[in-house]
Amino acid sequence: MSMQTINFELLGLRDKDRILDLGCGEGRHAISAYMLNKVESVGVDLSLRDLNTTRERFAEFQDKDDGSRSLLISVANGEALPFADNTFDKVICSEVLEHIPEYHNVLREISRVLKTGGIFAASVPRFFPEWVCWQLSDAYHEVEGGHVRIFNASHLRQDIERQGFIFIRRHWAHSLHVPYWWLKCFFWREAGEPEAKPVAVYHRFLVWDLMKAPLLTRLLDKLLNPVMGKSVVMYFVKGLSAEIRE
């Protein structure tokens, strides 16, 4: 099972693209973009600790002799991005918007820095799996920096379209992660406490699946994603109308 939530084929990533991973966390999409194409990959996040992890992970993949690709990372606020208008060909915002109270400000910034005709990929937790997590544990969403809302995907799509974007397609991801989070919420432990045995066992299964990628679990994940995929992923193109938005 891939840890990538965004499908790079659907993103249409091409050589010489400039791609922004907004809220890049520990760098899974920003580093993947660097590895897959000759691009300028930029990752921004508010967490210096996560960016340091990104830097450490990137050291394993960086080719210093290849000047056709690069990865830049920086601390930045998604509500006030330090980039000029029309800077990027692609923007990823994966599992970020659910953490931000005024997420409309982030959508406006994404529209501003993305070129007309550029592709925007957004993912958020899917409503039902996320709702179950909230029912099982208050701590799950009350921790500092946690989720502040449960998105209805149709409403989010409308919010993005109001910024001048045209919807392309949608899919779901990480169905096999859903039982892990339900178990984790049911057997919730505070930071530093050992995980309950069912949670630890299922986590070992996910790590094994990630490393081995057996055909059976890949097929199972594909079959289950439309039913209980943990994330909903949507792709948009920035239309001409975005240039004249209020």
C-alpha positions as protocol buffer text, in pm:
chain_id: "A"
residue {
  index: 1
  type: MET
  ca { x: 0 y: 0 z: 0 }
}
residue {
  index: 2
  type: SER
  ca { x: 141 y: 338 z: -92 }
}
residue {
  index: 3
  type: MET
  ca { x: 156 y: 607 z: 174 }
}
residue {
  index: 4
  type: GLN
  ca { x: 85 y: 866 z: -96 }
}
residue {
  index: 5
  type: THR
  ca { x: -268 y: 997 z: -82 }
}
residue {
  index: 6
  type: ILE
  ca { x: -239 y: 1197 z: -405 }
}
residue {
  index: 7
  type: ASN
  ca { x: -222 y: 1006 z: -733 }
}
residue {
  index: 8
  type: PHE
  ca { x: 61 y: 1171 z: -930 }
}
residue {
  index: 9
  type: GLU
  ca { x: -70 y: 1037 z: -1260 }
}
residue {
  index: 10
  type: LEU
  ca { x: -398 y: 1221 z: -1201 }
}
residue {
  index: 11
  type: LEU
  ca { x: -205 y: 1527 z: -1089 }
}
residue {
  index: 12
  type: GLY
  ca { x: -41 y: 1531 z: -1432 }
}
residue {
  index: 13
  type: LEU
  ca { x: 306 y: 1602 z: -1297 }
}
residue {
  index: 14
  type: ARG
  ca { x: 553 y: 1679 z: -1576 }
}
residue {
  index: 15
  type: ASP
  ca { x: 922 y: 1761 z: -1606 }
}
residue {
  index: 16
  type: LYS
  ca { x: 1005 y: 2128 z: -1533 }
}
residue {
  index: 17
  type: ASP
  ca { x: 688 y: 2175 z: -1326 }
}
residue {
  index: 18
  type: ARG
  ca { x: 703 y: 2379 z: -1009 }
}
residue {
  index: 19
  type: ILE
  ca { x: 497 y: 2200 z: -747 }
}
residue {
  index: 20
  type: LEU
  ca { x: 392 y: 2321 z: -402 }
}
residue {
  index: 21
  type: ASP
  ca { x: 312 y: 2075 z: -124 }
}
residue {
  index: 22
  type: LEU
  ca { x: 124 y: 2297 z: 122 }
}
residue {
  index: 23
  type: GLY
  ca { x: 135 y: 2147 z: 470 }
}
residue {
  index: 24
  type: CYS
  ca { x: 394 y: 1896 z: 358 }
}
residue {
  index: 25
  type: GLY
  ca { x: 441 y: 1744 z: 704 }
}
residue {
  index: 26
  type: GLU
  ca { x: 726 y: 1494 z: 690 }
}
residue {
  index: 27
  type: GLY
  ca { x: 757 y: 1527 z: 315 }
}
residue {
  index: 28
  type: ARG
  ca { x: 593 y: 1219 z: 164 }
}
residue {
  index: 29
  type: HIS
  ca { x: 445 y: 1401 z: -137 }
}
residue {
  index: 30
  type: ALA
  ca { x: 718 y: 1663 z: -177 }
}
residue {
  index: 31
  type: ILE
  ca { x: 990 y: 1397 z: -184 }
}
residue {
  index: 32
  type: SER
  ca { x: 787 y: 1169 z: -411 }
}
residue {
  index: 33
  type: ALA
  ca { x: 745 y: 1451 z: -663 }
}
residue {
  index: 34
  type: TYR
  ca { x: 1122 y: 1504 z: -664 }
}
residue {
  index: 35
  type: MET
  ca { x: 1183 y: 1134 z: -723 }
}
residue {
  index: 36
  type: LEU
  ca { x: 924 y: 1089 z: -997 }
}
residue {
  index: 37
  type: ASN
  ca { x: 997 y: 1386 z: -1224 }
}
residue {
  index: 38
  type: LYS
  ca { x: 1254 y: 1653 z: -1301 }
}
residue {
  index: 39
  type: VAL
  ca { x: 1067 y: 1920 z: -1107 }
}
residue {
  index: 40
  type: GLU
  ca { x: 1116 y: 2199 z: -859 }
}
residue {
  index: 41
  type: SER
  ca { x: 937 y: 2061 z: -554 }
}
residue {
  index: 42
  type: VAL
  ca { x: 858 y: 2303 z: -270 }
}
residue {
  index: 43
  type: GLY
  ca { x: 730 y: 2189 z: 68 }
}
residue {
  index: 44
  type: VAL
  ca { x: 598 y: 2429 z: 332 }
}
residue {
  index: 45
  type: ASP
  ca { x: 467 y: 2360 z: 681 }
}
residue {
  index: 46
  type: LEU
  ca { x: 425 y: 2534 z: 1016 }
}
residue {
  index: 47
  type: SER
  ca { x: 608 y: 2256 z: 1200 }
}
residue {
  index: 48
  type: LEU
  ca { x: 986 y: 2295 z: 1206 }
}
residue {
  index: 49
  type: ARG
  ca { x: 1012 y: 1946 z: 1357 }
}
residue {
  index: 50
  type: ASP
  ca { x: 829 y: 1792 z: 1060 }
}
residue {
  index: 51
  type: LEU
  ca { x: 1043 y: 1988 z: 816 }
}
residue {
  index: 52
  type: ASN
  ca { x: 1358 y: 1860 z: 986 }
}
residue {
  index: 53
  type: THR
  ca { x: 1223 y: 1507 z: 939 }
}
residue {
  index: 54
  type: THR
  ca { x: 1164 y: 1588 z: 572 }
}
residue {
  index: 55
  type: ARG
  ca { x: 1523 y: 1706 z: 538 }
}
residue {
  index: 56
  type: GLU
  ca { x: 1656 y: 1388 z: 701 }
}
residue {
  index: 57
  type: ARG
  ca { x: 1444 y: 1163 z: 478 }
}
residue {
  index: 58
  type: PHE
  ca { x: 1533 y: 1355 z: 166 }
}
residue {
  index: 59
  type: ALA
  ca { x: 1905 y: 1299 z: 228 }
}
residue {
  index: 60
  type: GLU
  ca { x: 1850 y: 933 z: 134 }
}
residue {
  index: 61
  type: PHE
  ca { x: 1714 y: 1025 z: -212 }
}
residue {
  index: 62
  type: GLN
  ca { x: 1888 y: 1348 z: -308 }
}
residue {
  index: 63
  type: ASP
  ca { x: 2103 y: 1337 z: -621 }
}
residue {
  index: 64
  type: LYS
  ca { x: 2334 y: 1635 z: -586 }
}
residue {
  index: 65
  type: ASP
  ca { x: 2468 y: 1582 z: -937 }
}
residue {
  index: 66
  type: ASP
  ca { x: 2125 y: 1620 z: -1097 }
}
residue {
  index: 67
  type: GLY
  ca { x: 2053 y: 1989 z: -1149 }
}
residue {
  index: 68
  type: SER
  ca { x: 1726 y: 1919 z: -1329 }
}
residue {
  index: 69
  type: ARG
  ca { x: 1534 y: 1860 z: -1006 }
}
residue {
  index: 70
  type: SER
  ca { x: 1527 y: 2015 z: -662 }
}
residue {
  index: 71
  type: LEU
  ca { x: 1346 y: 2011 z: -329 }
}
residue {
  index: 72
  type: LEU
  ca { x: 1310 y: 2325 z: -121 }
}
residue {
  index: 73
  type: ILE
  ca { x: 1143 y: 2329 z: 221 }
}
residue {
  index: 74
  type: SER
  ca { x: 1044 y: 2620 z: 442 }
}
residue {
  index: 75
  type: VAL
  ca { x: 830 y: 2721 z: 737 }
}
residue {
  index: 76
  type: ALA
  ca { x: 529 y: 2910 z: 601 }
}
residue {
  index: 77
  type: ASN
  ca { x: 168 y: 2989 z: 688 }
}
residue {
  index: 78
  type: GLY
  ca { x: -84 y: 2861 z: 434 }
}
residue {
  index: 79
  type: GLU
  ca { x: -301 y: 3168 z: 492 }
}
residue {
  index: 80
  type: ALA
  ca { x: -21 y: 3402 z: 377 }
}
residue {
  index: 81
  type: LEU
  ca { x: 212 y: 3215 z: 142 }
}
residue {
  index: 82
  type: PRO
  ca { x: 549 y: 3382 z: 67 }
}
residue {
  index: 83
  type: PHE
  ca { x: 520 y: 3334 z: -310 }
}
residue {
  index: 84
  type: ALA
  ca { x: 425 y: 3560 z: -598 }
}
residue {
  index: 85
  type: ASP
  ca { x: 104 y: 3519 z: -794 }
}
residue {
  index: 86
  type: ASN
  ca { x: 102 y: 3242 z: -1055 }
}
residue {
  index: 87
  type: THR
  ca { x: 419 y: 3075 z: -926 }
}
residue {
  index: 88
  type: PHE
  ca { x: 327 y: 2705 z: -938 }
}
residue {
  index: 89
  type: ASP
  ca { x: 207 y: 2458 z: -1200 }
}
residue {
  index: 90
  type: LYS
  ca { x: 69 y: 2214 z: -941 }
}
residue {
  index: 91
  type: VAL
  ca { x: -41 y: 2247 z: -577 }
}
residue {
  index: 92
  type: ILE
  ca { x: -102 y: 1966 z: -329 }
}
residue {
  index: 93
  type: CYS
  ca { x: -285 y: 2021 z: -1 }
}
residue {
  index: 94
  type: SER
  ca { x: -324 y: 1678 z: 157 }
}
residue {
  index: 95
  type: GLU
  ca { x: -481 y: 1618 z: 499 }
}
residue {
  index: 96
  type: VAL
  ca { x: -434 y: 1982 z: 598 }
}
residue {
  index: 97
  type: LEU
  ca { x: -759 y: 2178 z: 564 }
}
residue {
  index: 98
  type: GLU
  ca { x: -929 y: 1986 z: 846 }
}
residue {
  index: 99
  type: HIS
  ca { x: -674 y: 2142 z: 1086 }
}
residue {
  index: 100
  type: ILE
  ca { x: -735 y: 2505 z: 985 }
}
residue {
  index: 101
  type: PRO
  ca { x: -1023 y: 2711 z: 1130 }
}
residue {
  index: 102
  type: GLU
  ca { x: -1024 y: 2967 z: 846 }
}
residue {
  index: 103
  type: TYR
  ca { x: -951 y: 2726 z: 564 }
}
residue {
  index: 104
  type: HIS
  ca { x: -1113 y: 2953 z: 303 }
}
residue {
  index: 105
  type: ASN
  ca { x: -809 y: 3179 z: 340 }
}
residue {
  index: 106
  type: VAL
  ca { x: -587 y: 2888 z: 241 }
}
residue {
  index: 107
  type: LEU
  ca { x: -800 y: 2814 z: -64 }
}
residue {
  index: 108
  type: ARG
  ca { x: -767 y: 3177 z: -175 }
}
residue {
  index: 109
  type: GLU
  ca { x: -390 y: 3160 z: -135 }
}
residue {
  index: 110
  type: ILE
  ca { x: -373 y: 2838 z: -337 }
}
residue {
  index: 111
  type: SER
  ca { x: -569 y: 3002 z: -617 }
}
residue {
  index: 112
  type: ARG
  ca { x: -339 y: 3304 z: -606 }
}
residue {
  index: 113
  type: VAL
  ca { x: -8 y: 3116 z: -633 }
}
residue {
  index: 114
  type: LEU
  ca { x: -129 y: 2857 z: -888 }
}
residue {
  index: 115
  type: LYS
  ca { x: -102 y: 2937 z: -1258 }
}
residue {
  index: 116
  type: THR
  ca { x: -414 y: 2946 z: -1474 }
}
residue {
  index: 117
  type: GLY
  ca { x: -457 y: 2595 z: -1610 }
}
residue {
  index: 118
  type: GLY
  ca { x: -261 y: 2453 z: -1317 }
}
residue {
  index: 119
  type: ILE
  ca { x: -381 y: 2151 z: -1119 }
}
residue {
  index: 120
  type: PHE
  ca { x: -481 y: 2155 z: -753 }
}
residue {
  index: 121
  type: ALA
  ca { x: -515 y: 1829 z: -557 }
}
residue {
  index: 122
  type: ALA
  ca { x: -687 y: 1838 z: -218 }
}
residue {
  index: 123
  type: SER
  ca { x: -752 y: 1556 z: 26 }
}
residue {
  index: 124
  type: VAL
  ca { x: -933 y: 1552 z: 360 }
}
residue {
  index: 125
  type: PRO
  ca { x: -1062 y: 1277 z: 588 }
}
residue {
  index: 126
  type: ARG
  ca { x: -1382 y: 1122 z: 455 }
}
residue {
  index: 127
  type: PHE
  ca { x: -1697 y: 1205 z: 652 }
}
residue {
  index: 128
  type: PHE
  ca { x: -1806 y: 864 z: 788 }
}
residue {
  index: 129
  type: PRO
  ca { x: -1471 y: 717 z: 900 }
}
residue {
  index: 130
  type: GLU
  ca { x: -1385 y: 1053 z: 1058 }
}
residue {
  index: 131
  type: TRP
  ca { x: -1725 y: 1080 z: 1229 }
}
residue {
  index: 132
  type: VAL
  ca { x: -1673 y: 738 z: 1388 }
}
residue {
  index: 133
  type: CYS
  ca { x: -1334 y: 852 z: 1522 }
}
residue {
  index: 134
  type: TRP
  ca { x: -1496 y: 1158 z: 1680 }
}
residue {
  index: 135
  type: GLN
  ca { x: -1762 y: 939 z: 1845 }
}
residue {
  index: 136
  type: LEU
  ca { x: -1504 y: 698 z: 1986 }
}
residue {
  index: 137
  type: SER
  ca { x: -1265 y: 956 z: 2129 }
}
residue {
  index: 138
  type: ASP
  ca { x: -1290 y: 1324 z: 2217 }
}
residue {
  index: 139
  type: ALA
  ca { x: -913 y: 1336 z: 2261 }
}
residue {
  index: 140
  type: TYR
  ca { x: -867 y: 1237 z: 1895 }
}
residue {
  index: 141
  type: HIS
  ca { x: -982 y: 1578 z: 1778 }
}
residue {
  index: 142
  type: GLU
  ca { x: -920 y: 1788 z: 2089 }
}
residue {
  index: 143
  type: VAL
  ca { x: -542 y: 1751 z: 2094 }
}
residue {
  index: 144
  type: GLU
  ca { x: -339 y: 2061 z: 2007 }
}
residue {
  index: 145
  type: GLY
  ca { x: -323 y: 2096 z: 1631 }
}
residue {
  index: 146
  type: GLY
  ca { x: -594 y: 1834 z: 1583 }
}
residue {
  index: 147
  type: HIS
  ca { x: -891 y: 1827 z: 1350 }
}
residue {
  index: 148
  type: VAL
  ca { x: -1132 y: 2117 z: 1394 }
}
residue {
  index: 149
  type: ARG
  ca { x: -1407 y: 1991 z: 1161 }
}
residue {
  index: 150
  type: ILE
  ca { x: -1546 y: 1696 z: 971 }
}
residue {
  index: 151
  type: PHE
  ca { x: -1573 y: 1786 z: 604 }
}
residue {
  index: 152
  type: ASN
  ca { x: -1863 y: 1709 z: 377 }
}
residue {
  index: 153
  type: ALA
  ca { x: -1678 y: 1649 z: 49 }
}
residue {
  index: 154
  type: SER
  ca { x: -1954 y: 1805 z: -163 }
}
residue {
  index: 155
  type: HIS
  ca { x: -1944 y: 2124 z: 43 }
}
residue {
  index: 156
  type: LEU
  ca { x: -1565 y: 2142 z: 21 }
}
residue {
  index: 157
  type: ARG
  ca { x: -1584 y: 2092 z: -354 }
}
residue {
  index: 158
  type: GLN
  ca { x: -1824 y: 2387 z: -379 }
}
residue {
  index: 159
  type: ASP
  ca { x: -1592 y: 2603 z: -166 }
}
residue {
  index: 160
  type: ILE
  ca { x: -1301 y: 2525 z: -398 }
}
residue {
  index: 161
  type: GLU
  ca { x: -1506 y: 2585 z: -711 }
}
residue {
  index: 162
  type: ARG
  ca { x: -1601 y: 2930 z: -576 }
}
residue {
  index: 163
  type: GLN
  ca { x: -1232 y: 3019 z: -598 }
}
residue {
  index: 164
  type: GLY
  ca { x: -1242 y: 2973 z: -975 }
}
residue {
  index: 165
  type: PHE
  ca { x: -1149 y: 2606 z: -992 }
}
residue {
  index: 166
  type: ILE
  ca { x: -1305 y: 2346 z: -1220 }
}
residue {
  index: 167
  type: PHE
  ca { x: -1358 y: 1999 z: -1074 }
}
residue {
  index: 168
  type: ILE
  ca { x: -1186 y: 1715 z: -1262 }
}
residue {
  index: 169
  type: ARG
  ca { x: -1238 y: 1395 z: -1064 }
}
residue {
  index: 170
  type: ARG
  ca { x: -1248 y: 1232 z: -721 }
}
residue {
  index: 171
  type: HIS
  ca { x: -1130 y: 910 z: -561 }
}
residue {
  index: 172
  type: TRP
  ca { x: -1074 y: 765 z: -216 }
}
residue {
  index: 173
  type: ALA
  ca { x: -763 y: 631 z: -43 }
}
residue {
  index: 174
  type: HIS
  ca { x: -632 y: 426 z: 251 }
}
residue {
  index: 175
  type: SER
  ca { x: -930 y: 208 z: 338 }
}
residue {
  index: 176
  type: LEU
  ca { x: -704 y: -33 z: 527 }
}
residue {
  index: 177
  type: HIS
  ca { x: -602 y: 252 z: 756 }
}
residue {
  index: 178
  type: VAL
  ca { x: -958 y: 300 z: 881 }
}
residue {
  index: 179
  type: PRO
  ca { x: -964 y: 5 z: 1128 }
}
residue {
  index: 180
  type: TYR
  ca { x: -634 y: 126 z: 1273 }
}
residue {
  index: 181
  type: TRP
  ca { x: -776 y: 468 z: 1357 }
}
residue {
  index: 182
  type: TRP
  ca { x: -1097 y: 323 z: 1493 }
}
residue {
  index: 183
  type: LEU
  ca { x: -895 y: 93 z: 1718 }
}
residue {
  index: 184
  type: LYS
  ca { x: -664 y: 376 z: 1818 }
}
residue {
  index: 185
  type: CYS
  ca { x: -960 y: 595 z: 1914 }
}
residue {
  index: 186
  type: PHE
  ca { x: -1139 y: 312 z: 2101 }
}
residue {
  index: 187
  type: PHE
  ca { x: -823 y: 228 z: 2300 }
}
residue {
  index: 188
  type: TRP
  ca { x: -703 y: 587 z: 2323 }
}
residue {
  index: 189
  type: ARG
  ca { x: -372 y: 644 z: 2500 }
}
residue {
  index: 190
  type: GLU
  ca { x: -214 y: 972 z: 2598 }
}
residue {
  index: 191
  type: ALA
  ca { x: 121 y: 1069 z: 2446 }
}
residue {
  index: 192
  type: GLY
  ca { x: 400 y: 858 z: 2588 }
}
residue {
  index: 193
  type: GLU
  ca { x: 177 y: 571 z: 2697 }
}
residue {
  index: 194
  type: PRO
  ca { x: 219 y: 232 z: 2527 }
}
residue {
  index: 195
  type: GLU
  ca { x: -38 y: 148 z: 2262 }
}
residue {
  index: 196
  type: ALA
  ca { x: -304 y: -112 z: 2337 }
}
residue {
  index: 197
  type: LYS
  ca { x: -217 y: -452 z: 2192 }
}
residue {
  index: 198
  type: PRO
  ca { x: -486 y: -449 z: 1917 }
}
residue {
  index: 199
  type: VAL
  ca { x: -357 y: -111 z: 1798 }
}
residue {
  index: 200
  type: ALA
  ca { x: 6 y: -225 z: 1801 }
}
residue {
  index: 201
  type: VAL
  ca { x: -77 y: -548 z: 1615 }
}
residue {
  index: 202
  type: TYR
  ca { x: -271 y: -365 z: 1343 }
}
residue {
  index: 203
  type: HIS
  ca { x: 6 y: -109 z: 1309 }
}
residue {
  index: 204
  type: ARG
  ca { x: 256 y: -391 z: 1248 }
}
residue {
  index: 205
  type: PHE
  ca { x: 24 y: -520 z: 975 }
}
residue {
  index: 206
  type: LEU
  ca { x: 19 y: -178 z: 806 }
}
residue {
  index: 207
  type: VAL
  ca { x: 398 y: -152 z: 817 }
}
residue {
  index: 208
  type: TRP
  ca { x: 429 y: -503 z: 672 }
}
residue {
  index: 209
  type: ASP
  ca { x: 180 y: -417 z: 400 }
}
residue {
  index: 210
  type: LEU
  ca { x: 369 y: -98 z: 314 }
}
residue {
  index: 211
  type: MET
  ca { x: 701 y: -278 z: 289 }
}
residue {
  index: 212
  type: LYS
  ca { x: 581 y: -591 z: 108 }
}
residue {
  index: 213
  type: ALA
  ca { x: 290 y: -450 z: -98 }
}
residue {
  index: 214
  type: PRO
  ca { x: 128 y: -792 z: -154 }
}
residue {
  index: 215
  type: LEU
  ca { x: -119 y: -820 z: -437 }
}
residue {
  index: 216
  type: LEU
  ca { x: -401 y: -936 z: -207 }
}
residue {
  index: 217
  type: THR
  ca { x: -400 y: -627 z: 15 }
}
residue {
  index: 218
  type: ARG
  ca { x: -356 y: -393 z: -282 }
}
residue {
  index: 219
  type: LEU
  ca { x: -669 y: -544 z: -440 }
}
residue {
  index: 220
  type: LEU
  ca { x: -854 y: -534 z: -108 }
}
residue {
  index: 221
  type: ASP
  ca { x: -765 y: -169 z: -58 }
}
residue {
  index: 222
  type: LYS
  ca { x: -882 y: -85 z: -410 }
}
residue {
  index: 223
  type: LEU
  ca { x: -1213 y: -266 z: -359 }
}
residue {
  index: 224
  type: LEU
  ca { x: -1278 y: -110 z: -19 }
}
residue {
  index: 225
  type: ASN
  ca { x: -1177 y: 248 z: -97 }
}
residue {
  index: 226
  type: PRO
  ca { x: -1511 y: 349 z: -254 }
}
residue {
  index: 227
  type: VAL
  ca { x: -1689 y: 209 z: 52 }
}
residue {
  index: 228
  type: MET
  ca { x: -1468 y: 313 z: 343 }
}
residue {
  index: 229
  type: GLY
  ca { x: -1158 y: 492 z: 214 }
}
residue {
  index: 230
  type: LYS
  ca { x: -1023 y: 709 z: 493 }
}
residue {
  index: 231
  type: SER
  ca { x: -945 y: 1003 z: 264 }
}
residue {
  index: 232
  type: VAL
  ca { x: -1139 y: 1166 z: -15 }
}
residue {
  index: 233
  type: VAL
  ca { x: -914 y: 1312 z: -285 }
}
residue {
  index: 234
  type: MET
  ca { x: -1031 y: 1571 z: -537 }
}
residue {
  index: 235
  type: TYR
  ca { x: -855 y: 1725 z: -838 }
}
residue {
  index: 236
  type: PHE
  ca { x: -926 y: 2066 z: -989 }
}
residue {
  index: 237
  type: VAL
  ca { x: -791 y: 2287 z: -1267 }
}
residue {
  index: 238
  type: LYS
  ca { x: -764 y: 2662 z: -1215 }
}
residue {
  index: 239
  type: GLY
  ca { x: -991 y: 2832 z: -1465 }
}
residue {
  index: 240
  type: LEU
  ca { x: -971 y: 3177 z: -1621 }
}
residue {
  index: 241
  type: SER
  ca { x: -1244 y: 3300 z: -1385 }
}
residue {
  index: 242
  type: ALA
  ca { x: -1002 y: 3271 z: -1094 }
}
residue {
  index: 243
  type: GLU
  ca { x: -814 y: 3571 z: -1233 }
}
residue {
  index: 244
  type: ILE
  ca { x: -1112 y: 3801 z: -1178 }
}
residue {
  index: 245
  type: ARG
  ca { x: -1239 y: 3669 z: -846 }
}
residue {
  index: 246
  type: GLU
  ca { x: -1315 y: 3918 z: -571 }
}
